[in-house]
């Protein structure tokens, strides 16, 4: 199997020299800035939602409080929380401030995707891949979210770039390739050490990045084919995993925190093919059509040619493995072991998705047809992109900021507030108070037992309303924040409890999925 990274024919040697020519760094930088701007644009418009609340509230804790919490929950996100802790000390906790680092990470990942495609194929495919990556719905979502997925994706793509360059360096000196660690020169040692360290950093940022290891094994097989440095790669990978053992240990110890996945409808392969990266069926159909076109062109139509459109079968196989192996591992693991699959967990596969689509676009002979295909992909991403940047673009319609703004106009100092505690933590209306506290100035949270930053877990400890009725002494107005999808019998119980204390409903307002009930006492 020929590869652009080995030296089977003079054409490949020419391509190696071409890769070393200066100038693409500027192109990659411009593509990175494009990716950053696409993700950052409008990122401040949607309200926070539950996972972002976990990030921001964890980062706002003192370091001792944060480390106590990580010993019980969310240790796998600890690296990101520590980063965000330092970031918000400087830039604050507005939606734009906390989401902007993810946009930066997407910019870095966009540049990395283009560089990786340039290392493996040619300039045209690299530019197309960078543009496609920047507009993929999964990318534009994670680029406007205060979570670690964009960081993990950036690390994944640059780790792959590093591996490709190491394999190229090894292939460039086949006569002196070492067979034992003691035969390594300091440059080779530094390269493989860097690979091990970056792999460990990636696992600390997002534990599922371990699923990239079998993909890289395939890359070593197909790209470093002649005299592949298996010993060096295996030793570096094992070293990276050993360095990441603390977070792996805590991830296993705290595995119950993803038990919520068992309560969600299981995603089948067809649903994953649509929603995992593409958001809507028309884009998914177009994208998979281009991927199939790439496979057909490389493996069937031009199976006897090494470089039909600037790539080899090995390159396409690696990209397909990067797309499918991690996804299959999580889907199979969910079926036979324990729930472990969520759509956003495969965000780090998006560079491979973009490159595979770019290869499919490059299979069209005429540049005009390639431009049309690229424009179709971009156009099909627009509806999802605009929905993501809408006021209720997060988590199916989170409206916490809008509810806070409405309350800020109405509440008075000395009023009390009661929150809906009948739903899962990430949707509890109590988080309106925690994420937008300025709207509750002077308001009494009557069911609060212990604030989150004094606990060793993520959220506040609260009392049932019947156990806190003595705190309503002297209160004339109570505001109830109910989630629209709550169990109505439990939500109504809070209203009934207050009615027994002499309160009556004065007004009820629905924001989007949050209902604000004003109850006053005569």
C-alpha positions in Angstrom: 0.0 0.0 0.0 1.6 3.2 -1.1 1.7 6.3 1.2 2.7 9.9 0.7 4.8 9.6 3.8 7.0 6.7 2.6 9.2 6.8 -0.5 7.8 4.3 -3.0 8.1 6.5 -6.0 9.9 9.7 -7.0 6.5 11.5 -6.8 6.4 10.9 -3.1 9.9 12.2 -2.7 8.8 15.4 -4.5 5.9 15.7 -2.2 8.1 15.5 0.9 10.1 18.4 -0.4 6.9 20.2 -1.2 5.7 19.8 2.4 8.8 21.5 3.6 8.3 24.6 1.5 7.4 27.7 3.6 4.0 29.5 3.3 1.4 27.1 4.5 1.8 28.3 8.0 0.2 31.6 7.1 -2.7 29.8 5.4 -3.2 27.6 8.4 -3.2 30.7 10.7 -5.8 32.4 8.5 -8.0 29.3 8.6 -7.5 29.1 12.4 -8.7 32.7 12.7 -11.7 31.9 10.5 -12.6 29.0 12.8 -12.2 31.2 15.9 -14.5 33.9 14.5 -17.2 31.4 13.3 -17.4 29.9 16.8 -17.1 33.1 18.7 -19.8 35.0 16.7 -23.1 35.1 18.6 -21.7 32.8 21.3 -23.0 35.2 24.0 -26.6 35.0 22.9 -27.8 31.7 24.3 -28.4 31.3 28.0 -26.1 29.1 30.1 -27.3 25.5 30.6 -26.5 22.7 33.1 -23.1 21.4 31.9 -21.9 25.0 31.6 -23.2 25.7 35.1 -21.1 22.8 36.4 -18.0 24.3 34.7 -18.5 27.9 35.9 -19.6 27.0 39.5 -16.7 24.6 39.9 -14.3 27.1 38.5 -15.6 29.8 40.9 -14.8 27.7 44.0 -11.7 28.3 46.0 -9.0 25.8 45.1 -9.3 23.8 48.4 -13.1 23.6 47.7 -12.5 22.6 44.1 -10.0 19.8 45.0 -12.4 18.4 47.7 -15.2 18.3 45.0 -12.9 16.6 42.5 -12.3 13.9 45.0 -15.9 13.0 44.8 -17.2 14.0 41.3 -16.0 15.4 38.0 -12.3 14.5 38.4 -12.2 13.8 34.7 -13.0 17.5 34.1 -10.5 18.8 36.7 -7.9 20.0 34.3 -10.4 22.2 32.5 -11.9 23.5 35.7 -8.5 24.6 36.9 -7.9 26.4 33.7 -11.3 28.1 33.8 -10.6 29.0 37.5 -7.6 31.1 36.4 -9.4 32.5 33.3 -12.5 33.8 35.1 -10.3 35.5 37.7 -9.2 37.7 34.9 -12.1 37.9 32.4 -15.2 37.2 34.6 -18.2 34.9 34.2 -20.2 36.3 31.4 -21.4 33.9 28.7 -18.9 35.4 26.2 -16.0 35.4 28.6 -16.3 31.8 29.6 -17.1 30.5 26.1 -14.4 32.4 24.3 -11.6 29.9 25.3 -13.5 27.2 23.5 -13.6 29.4 20.4 -9.9 29.9 20.7 -9.4 26.1 20.9 -11.6 25.6 17.8 -9.3 28.1 16.0 -6.3 26.1 17.0 -8.0 22.8 16.0 -9.0 24.4 12.6 -5.4 25.3 11.9 -4.4 21.8 13.1 -6.9 20.1 10.8 -5.6 22.1 7.8 -1.9 21.3 8.7 -2.7 17.6 9.1 -4.5 17.5 5.8 -1.5 19.3 4.2 0.9 16.8 5.7 -1.1 13.9 4.3 -2.5 15.3 1.0 -2.2 18.6 -0.8 -2.9 22.3 -0.4 -6.3 22.3 -1.9 -7.6 19.5 0.3 -6.1 21.1 3.3 -7.9 24.4 2.7 -11.2 22.7 2.1 -10.7 20.6 5.2 -10.1 23.7 7.3 -13.2 25.4 6.1 -15.4 22.3 6.5 -14.1 21.7 10.0 -14.8 25.3 11.1 -18.5 25.1 10.1 -19.4 21.6 11.1 -22.3 21.8 13.6 -20.6 19.7 16.3 -17.6 22.1 16.0 -19.6 25.3 16.1 -21.5 24.0 19.1 -18.5 23.1 21.2 -16.8 26.3 20.1 -19.5 28.3 21.9 -19.7 26.2 25.1 -17.9 26.5 28.4 -16.8 22.8 28.4 -13.6 21.0 27.5 -14.5 19.3 24.2 -12.9 22.0 22.0 -9.7 21.7 24.0 -9.7 17.9 23.7 -10.2 18.2 19.9 -7.4 20.7 19.5 -5.1 18.3 21.4 -6.2 15.3 19.4 -5.5 16.9 16.0 -2.1 18.3 17.0 -1.1 15.0 18.6 -1.9 13.4 15.2 0.1 16.0 13.4 3.0 15.3 15.7 2.8 11.6 15.1 2.8 12.1 11.3 5.9 14.3 11.5 7.6 11.8 13.7 6.9 9.0 11.2 8.1 11.2 8.4 11.3 11.9 10.3 11.7 8.2 10.9 11.1 7.4 7.2 13.6 10.0 6.1 16.4 8.1 7.8 15.6 4.4 7.2 19.2 3.3 7.5 19.7 4.7 11.0 16.3 3.9 12.5 16.9 2.6 16.0 15.7 -0.7 17.2 16.3 -0.1 20.9 15.7 2.9 23.2 19.4 3.3 23.9 20.1 3.7 20.1 17.9 6.9 20.1 19.5 10.3 19.5 18.3 13.2 21.6 16.1 14.5 18.8 14.2 11.3 18.4 13.9 10.9 22.2 12.5 14.5 22.4 9.9 13.8 19.7 8.6 10.6 21.2 8.7 12.2 24.7 6.6 15.1 23.4 4.1 12.6 21.9 3.8 10.8 25.3 3.4 14.1 27.2 0.8 15.5 24.8 -1.2 12.2 24.9 -1.2 12.4 28.7 -2.4 16.1 28.6 -5.2 15.1 26.2 -6.4 12.3 28.5 -6.4 14.7 31.5 -8.4 17.1 29.4 -10.9 14.4 28.2 -10.5 10.8 29.2 -12.1 9.4 26.1 -9.1 10.7 24.1 -7.6 7.2 24.9 -9.8 6.0 22.0 -7.3 7.8 19.6 -4.6 5.3 20.5 -5.9 2.4 18.3 -6.3 4.9 15.5 -2.7 6.0 15.8 -1.7 2.3 15.9 -3.3 2.0 12.4 -1.5 5.1 11.3 1.8 3.7 12.3 1.0 0.5 10.4 -0.1 2.3 7.2 2.0 5.4 7.2 5.2 4.2 8.9 4.9 1.0 6.8 8.6 0.2 6.1 10.4 -0.5 9.3 7.6 1.1 11.3 8.9 2.3 14.7 6.5 0.1 16.7 8.7 0.0 19.7 9.0 3.7 20.0 5.4 4.4 19.4 4.2 1.7 21.8 6.6 2.9 24.5 5.5 6.5 24.1 1.8 5.5 24.2 2.3 3.4 27.3 4.3 6.3 28.9 1.5 8.7 28.1 -1.1 6.4 29.6 1.0 5.8 32.7 1.3 9.6 33.2 -2.5 9.8 32.9 -3.1 7.0 35.5 -4.3 9.4 38.2 -7.2 10.8 36.1 -7.9 7.3 34.8 -8.1 6.0 38.4 -10.5 8.8 39.5 -12.5 8.4 36.4 -13.2 4.7 37.2 -13.9 5.5 40.8 -16.4 8.2 39.9 -18.0 6.3 37.0 -21.4 6.5 38.6 -21.6 10.2 37.5 -22.5 9.1 34.0 -25.3 6.8 35.2 -27.6 9.4 33.8 -26.9 8.0 30.3 -28.8 4.9 31.3 -31.9 6.9 31.7 -31.7 8.4 28.2 -33.0 6.7 25.0 -30.2 4.6 23.5 -28.8 6.1 20.2 -28.5 3.6 17.4 -26.0 3.7 14.6 -28.3 5.6 12.2 -29.0 8.3 14.7 -25.3 8.7 15.5 -24.5 9.0 11.8 -26.9 12.0 11.6 -26.7 13.8 14.9 -23.2 13.0 16.1 -21.5 15.6 13.9 -24.0 17.0 11.5 -27.2 17.9 13.4 -29.7 17.5 10.6 -30.4 14.8 8.0 -29.7 16.9 4.8 -26.2 17.8 5.9 -25.6 14.2 7.0 -26.7 12.8 3.7 -24.4 15.3 1.8 -21.4 14.6 4.0 -21.7 10.8 4.0 -22.1 10.9 0.2 -18.8 12.8 -0.1 -17.1 10.3 2.3 -18.4 7.4 0.2 -17.2 9.2 -3.0 -13.8 9.5 -1.4 -13.7 5.8 -0.5 -15.0 4.7 -4.0 -12.5 6.9 -5.8 -9.5 5.8 -3.8 -10.2 2.1 -3.3 -12.1 1.2 -6.5 -11.9 3.7 -9.4 -8.2 4.6 -8.8 -7.1 1.5 -6.9 -4.0 1.1 -9.0 -2.8 4.7 -8.7 -0.9 5.9 -5.7 -2.2 9.5 -5.7 -5.5 10.0 -7.6 -6.3 13.3 -6.0 -3.4 13.9 -3.7 -4.0 11.2 -1.2 -3.5 7.4 -0.7 -5.6 4.6 0.4 -3.8 4.6 3.7 -4.7 8.2 4.5 -8.3 7.6 3.7 -8.4 4.4 5.8 -6.9 6.3 8.8 -9.5 9.1 8.6 -12.3 6.5 8.3 -10.9 4.7 11.3 -10.7 7.9 13.3 -14.3 8.5 12.5 -15.6 5.0 13.2 -13.5 3.2 15.8 -14.1 5.6 18.8 -17.8 5.7 17.9 -18.1 2.0 17.6 -16.2 1.4 20.8 -18.7 3.6 22.8 -21.8 2.2 21.1 -20.7 -1.4 21.7 -19.5 -0.6 25.2 -22.9 0.9 25.9 -24.6 -2.3 24.7 -22.4 -4.8 26.5 -20.9 -3.0 29.5 -22.4 0.2 30.8 -23.8 3.4 29.3 -20.9 5.5 28.0 -22.1 7.1 24.8 -23.2 10.7 24.3 -23.1 12.6 21.0 -20.7 15.3 22.3 -18.2 12.7 23.5 -17.1 12.1 19.9 -16.3 15.7 19.2 -12.6 14.9 18.9 -13.3 12.9 15.7 -14.4 16.0 13.8 -10.9 16.7 12.2 -11.1 13.3 10.5 -14.7 14.0 9.4 -13.6 17.3 7.9 -10.6 15.7 6.1 -12.7 12.8 4.7 -15.3 15.3 3.4 -12.6 17.4 1.9 -11.2 14.4 0.1 -14.6 13.6 -1.3 -14.9 17.2 -2.6 -11.5 17.0 -4.2 -12.6 13.9 -6.1 -14.5 16.2 -8.4 -12.3 17.0 -11.4 -13.3 20.6 -12.0 -12.4 23.3 -9.5 -15.9 24.9 -10.1 -17.5 21.6 -9.0 -15.4 21.5 -5.9 -16.4 25.1 -5.1 -20.1 24.2 -5.5 -19.8 21.2 -3.3 -18.1 23.2 -0.6 -20.7 25.9 -0.8 -23.5 23.2 -0.5 -21.9 21.9 2.7 -21.5 25.4 4.2 -25.1 26.3 3.2 -26.5 23.1 4.8 -24.8 24.0 8.1 -26.4 27.4 8.3 -29.8 26.4 9.8 -28.2 24.6 12.7 -25.6 27.3 13.2 -28.3 30.0 13.5 -30.3 27.8 15.9 -27.2 27.4 18.0 -26.9 31.1 18.3 -30.5 31.8 19.1 -31.6 32.9 22.5 -32.7 29.4 23.5 -29.9 27.6 21.6 -28.6 25.4 24.5 -29.9 22.1 25.8 -33.2 22.2 23.9 -34.1 25.7 25.1 -32.4 26.8 28.3 -33.9 30.2 29.3 -32.2 31.0 32.6 -30.9 34.4 31.6 -34.3 35.4 30.2 -36.0 34.3 33.4 -33.4 36.2 35.5 -34.0 39.3 33.5 -37.7 39.1 34.0 -37.3 38.5 37.7 -34.9 41.3 38.1 -37.6 43.7 37.1 -40.2 42.4 39.6 -38.6 41.1 42.8 -38.2 43.3 45.8 -35.7 43.0 48.7 -37.2 40.8 51.3 -39.1 38.5 48.9 -38.4 34.8 49.0 -37.7 32.3 46.1 -38.5 28.6 45.9 -37.1 26.5 43.1 -38.3 23.3 41.3 -36.2 20.4 42.7 -38.1 17.6 40.9 -35.9 17.5 37.8 -32.4 16.4 37.0 -29.7 18.7 38.3 -28.6 20.1 35.0 -32.1 21.6 34.4 -33.0 22.7 37.9 -34.3 26.2 38.1 -32.1 26.8 41.1 -29.3 27.4 38.6 -31.0 30.6 37.4 -30.1 31.9 40.8 -26.5 30.6 40.8 -25.7 31.6 37.2 -27.4 35.1 37.3 -27.2 36.1 41.0 -27.6 39.8 40.3 -31.3 39.2 39.6 -31.8 38.0 43.2 -30.3 40.8 45.2 -31.9 40.9 48.6 -34.0 37.8 47.9 -34.2 34.9 50.5 -33.5 31.4 49.3 -35.6 29.7 51.9 -34.9 26.0 51.0 -31.1 26.3 50.9 -29.4 24.0 53.4 -25.7 24.4 52.3 -24.3 26.4 49.4 -22.5 24.3 46.8 -19.1 25.8 47.6 -19.3 24.5 51.1 -20.1 21.0 49.9 -17.9 18.3 48.4 -20.2 17.9 45.4 -21.4 20.0 42.5 -24.7 21.5 43.6 -26.4 23.1 46.6 -27.8 21.0 49.4 -31.5 21.9 49.8 -34.4 21.2 52.1 -37.9 20.1 51.0 -40.2 23.1 51.2 -42.4 21.7 54.1 -39.2 21.5 56.2 -38.4 25.2 55.6 -41.8 26.8 56.2 -40.5 28.5 59.4 -38.2 30.5 57.2 -41.2 32.2 55.5 -42.1 34.0 58.7 -42.7 37.7 57.8 -42.4 37.0 54.0 -45.2 38.6 51.9 -44.2 37.5 48.4 -42.7 34.2 47.2 -41.5 33.5 43.7 -41.7 29.9 42.5 -39.5 28.9 39.5 -40.9 25.8 37.9 -39.5 23.8 35.0 -42.2 23.3 32.3 -41.5 19.5 32.1 -41.7 18.9 35.9 -43.8 16.2 37.4 -46.9 18.2 37.9 -48.0 16.5 41.1 -44.7 17.5 42.9 -44.6 21.0 41.5 -48.2 21.6 42.5 -47.3 20.3 46.0 -45.1 23.5 46.5 -48.0 25.7 45.5 -50.3 23.8 47.9 -47.8 24.1 50.7 -47.7 27.9 50.3 -51.5 28.1 50.0 -51.8 26.4 53.4 -49.6 29.2 54.8 -51.9 31.9 53.4 -50.3 32.6 50.1 -52.2 32.7 46.8 -51.2 32.8 43.2 -51.0 36.4 42.0 -49.5 35.9 38.6 -48.0 33.1 36.5 -45.6 33.8 33.6 -43.9 31.3 31.2 -40.6 32.4 29.8 -39.7 29.5 27.5 -39.5 26.4 29.5 -39.4 28.1 32.9 -42.6 29.1 34.6 -42.4 32.0 37.2 -45.3 32.0 39.7 -45.8 34.9 42.0 -47.5 34.1 45.3 -48.5 36.7 47.8 -49.9 36.6 51.3 -52.7 38.8 52.4 
